[in-house]
Amino acid sequence: MEPTPEQSPHHAYPDHWEADVVLRDGGTARIRPITTDDAERLVSFYEQVSDESKYYRFFAPYPRLSDRDVHRFTHHDYVDRVGLAVTIGGEFIGTVRYDRINEQGRPASAPADEAEVAFLVQDAHQGRGVASALLEHIAAVARERGIRRFAAEVLPANTKMIKVFRDAGYTQQRSFEDGSVHLTLDLEPTEKSLAVQRGREQRAEARSVQRLLAPGSVAVIGTGRTPGGVGRAVLRNLLAAGFTGRTYAVNRAFDEGLTTLDGVPAHQSLGEIDERVDLAVIAVPAHRVPEAVADCGEHGVQGLVVLSAGYAERGSAGRELQRELVRQARSYGMRIIGPNAFGIINTAESVRLNASLAPESPARGRIGLFTQSGAIGIALLSGLHRRGAGLSSFISAGNRADVSGNDFLQYSFEDPDTDVALLYLESLGNPRKFTRLARRTAAVKPVVVVKGARHSGTNPPGHAVPVSRIPDATVSALMRQAGVIRVDTVTEMVDAGLLLADQPLPAGPRVAILGNSESLGLLTYDACLAEGLRPRPPIDLTTAASPQDFRDALADALADGTCDAVIVTAIPWVGENGNAETGDGEVLAAALRGAAAGGPAKPVAVVHVEIGGLAEALAAASSTAAPRTRPTTLAGRPATTPGTTAPGASATTATPPASPTAAAPTTTGTTATTGTTAPATDTAQPTAATPTPDTPSATTPGRIPAYPAAERAVRAMAEAVKYAQWRRQAATPGKVPEFLDDTIDEPGTAALIDTLLGPAPDPRGRPLTHDEVSELLGRYGIHVRPTLPAPDAEAAVAAAARLGYPVALKTTAPHLRHRADLGGVRLDLADEEALRRAYGELTDLLGKPAELLPVVQAMAPRGVDTVVRASIDAAAGAILSFGLAGAPSELLGDTAHRLVPATDRDAAELIRSIKAAPVLFGWRGSAPVDTAALEELLLRLSRLVDDHPEVVSVALEPVVVAPQGITVLGASVRLAPPPPRGDLGPRRLPNY
């Protein structure tokens, strides 16, 4: 929407203030600046507001707006006077405005930094979170325009508005003056205000998905008049699943006399239905979708599932059609799954919704599934069905133009029917938000992800989202940091999901192996070692073992305190007549389930070869699985029952290292304690719905996952072990040491950066000189060893005399930098003669000094050469990286990554997570180096890029870590105007 010529030309219409938001009840609305074209909308809006609300706004009876009022409320300069409106269907449902004032409360301009703010919300929409959303957005606008405080006068009886201000989380002052409450809000975001904002976001987005998955009525738009076709298939699947709500068939081509179709009411349009429809499934050609969406919006439909294709997957023209589809739906307050979607499923007994193209609704279970691909969705549904697994919910989002994996995580976090969330993703629209939501969800239930399109560097057709340039290995590391179980294939996702949904989490990596095949046991043992587990020697029950032998052996293994998990291997056993018994899997399944139910809570997995009916019998409990619950305390924390192990809690007081090859010490503070649970959330944060995942209690005996290969069972168990270890560590989060504050000059660094960038910085940024780098890093306690230029041999000798022998001579030409293997570095030059000889050899071998740009540097204490980097990805945010210096580490990709800001635990884990970490801890008799100093360096660099987003790239190479202390021998820094941080701004839905 563009401004009219009446508005000030030097304050253009700020279209970046426009935003779609999800309200408290899950509906959407649009927030935008008010313009002079809104006079009629404002008057109409005001006429629908009650007298009481008008009185609260103006402190007096105010039945109508005068022409002067309308002019004042629609004419803004977008700097000192700003008005925002919330719209649905193009009409106002709420407004807010601020006017900049001086210390006397009179109209003012900058540099005055206070503004008076006032809200008005239509009565029919009060209680939906409209005012809270408006406050977030008007506060962000005010900060952008240099306003630091809001002042508001509120009548004491206007308790709703007082609550909006009180609950916002901003620092505020309150006083009672002249019969009204005077409020002053400091607009600087606080931890509490950010927590409040994210809590509201979580509840609203979860509710928006819940409305889609649990409608009271469904209309299938585009139902064919004859059998066949997409719409008719969806209608058939809805009816076959036993949907508990009301179903309607809609097609404008229906004959006038047609009243029912397949036993449900048939209508030509939604207007003919005598109730409001909650969910519409649209299965019409793309060119007819806008008409269907308008019909839905005008008749109060809450959400859409768009199966129609022909959008962004078809190219730029289709992408614009997709954007217009989203804009149209959101203008009516509706959210969209799709387009090009496969559909949605909810197996809850109170819903039984199958609004998808899947001909069979899956059994009811504890797994939630989200996929961005219809084909992968079909494969996953089929695979889970074959394995006897049930689902709680299923969303196939197609082009995911609106509802995304992030929304699914918001829903799964508090869904009491979901114990495990499985996601197949081909693109991440908002990686920062994804990692934040995944970390919070993973703290209470497992999140398993398969990421498609990992190496293409582009998004799949139809996914109109920003492309992240960070390598896939980095994405994987960041997911692991957030507690996400990242697997490579959909088969591995199903394997892990089955184990996590039906078994308790292991307390450690110690695995008992038992079975009736020595060979299969050895294969399982080898697989455990390859996955970093600690297997015990396999127990061979011999091929003559009976189901009772299996039961006794499993019971003994579960009772053994030296093992944390059990893998059972089984081949057909030999009967009394000497023949192989292949078909009596139910007997063995009953024996194993009985032993598992009667023993301590430890995960059990079965590897089987050609035993008919075993997998099906072990999975028999899945379709009737009920929530896994444990009692809760008065404080809301899950209570630990004696004899059971909560997920992520250990039955011992120390956790052995996950890998037998890891020579590095374990991270401080990561040992597990009995009864450890997920950390309590702040009161402003959303809390996961109870019940939370624990030990299975639905059916006795419970379901045991079965696998046709040892490697698959072991890989799933290894993922459960790593996840459980993450849960234990997440229960006591790390922190940034306070001692850093005493040696960091944050204000001085900010002033230096402003000077270096200048008043009109180049958007591409600029690299800093050596002296600038040293000064900038020095303000954060990172000291770079001095270097002096050596354009000729005499200058090199003079530099060495100044620095003191022994010295190093090295080139700084870009093609030779950090390439000791090419002969560009000469070390331990003890005197002038050695320096002159090295200088001559260097120039003779590699070129003229003007090409090599040689420098002289004092020698550092011997140690391990490492590389520390920090960079900012526009999509993922700031990333801290660490590895050993040299070509082998680069070639093998042996680099670890963590998101910034890093905690003390992140820093400790970062240096221990590379494969070459043992080199730092005394490998093969070498002296251990000062890893504490290295961790402090990582924390200082993390703090620098977190405090100053203008620092878009830092490379410290090499960093020599000696037995005592570290030395930074080289450093480069790049500054640029900071990229926008959408995750810190007000809530808004993405627009791709």
Secondary structure, 3 states (H helix, E strand, C coil): CCCCCCCCCCCCCCHHHCEEEECCCCCEEEEEECCHHHHHHHHHHHHCCCHHHHHHHHCCCCCCCCHHHHHHHHCCCCCCEEEEEEEECCEEEEEEEEEEECCCCCECCCCCCEEEEEEEECHHHCCCCHHHHHHHHHHHHHHHCCCCEEEEEECCCCHHHHHHHHHCCCEEEEEEECCEEEEEEECCCCHHHHHHHHHHHHHHHHHHHHHHHCCCEEEEECCCCCCCCHHHHHHHHHHHHCCCCEEEEECCCCCCCCCEECCEEEECCHHHCCCCCCEEEECCCHHHHHHHHHHHHHCCCCEEEECCCCCHHHCHHHHHHHHHHHHHHHHCCCEEECCCCCEEEECCCCCCEEEECCCCCCCEEEEEEEECCHHHHHHHHHHHHHCCCCEEEEEECCCCCCCCHHHHHHHHHHCCCCCEEEEEECCCCCHHHHHHHHHHHHCCCCEEEEECCCCCCCCCCCCCCCCCCCCHHHHHHHHHHCCCEEECCHHHHHHHHHHHHHCCCCCCCEEEEEECCHHHHHHHHHHHHHCCCEECCCEECCCCCCHHHHHHHHHHHHHCCCCCEEEEEECCEECCCCCEECCCHHHHHHHHHHHHHHCCCCCEEEEECCCCCHHHHHCCCHHHCCCCCCCECCCCCECCCCCCCCCCCCCCCCCCCCCCCCCCCCCCCCCCCCCCCCCCCCCCCCCCCCCCCCCCCCCCCCCCCEECCHHHHHHHHHHHHHHHHHHHHHCCCCCCCHHHHHHCCHHHHHHHHHHHHCCCCCCCCEECCHHHHHHHHHCCCCCECCEEECCCHHHHHHHHHHHCCCEEEEECCCCCCCCHHHCCEEEEECCHHHHHHHHHHHHHHHCCHHHHCEEEEECCCCCEEEEEEEEEECCCEEEEEEEECCHHHHHHCCEEEEECCCCHHHHHHHHHCCCCHHHHHCHHHCCCCCHHHHHHHHHHHHHHHHHCCCEEEEEEEEEEECCCCEEECCEEEEECCCCCCHHHCCCCCCCC
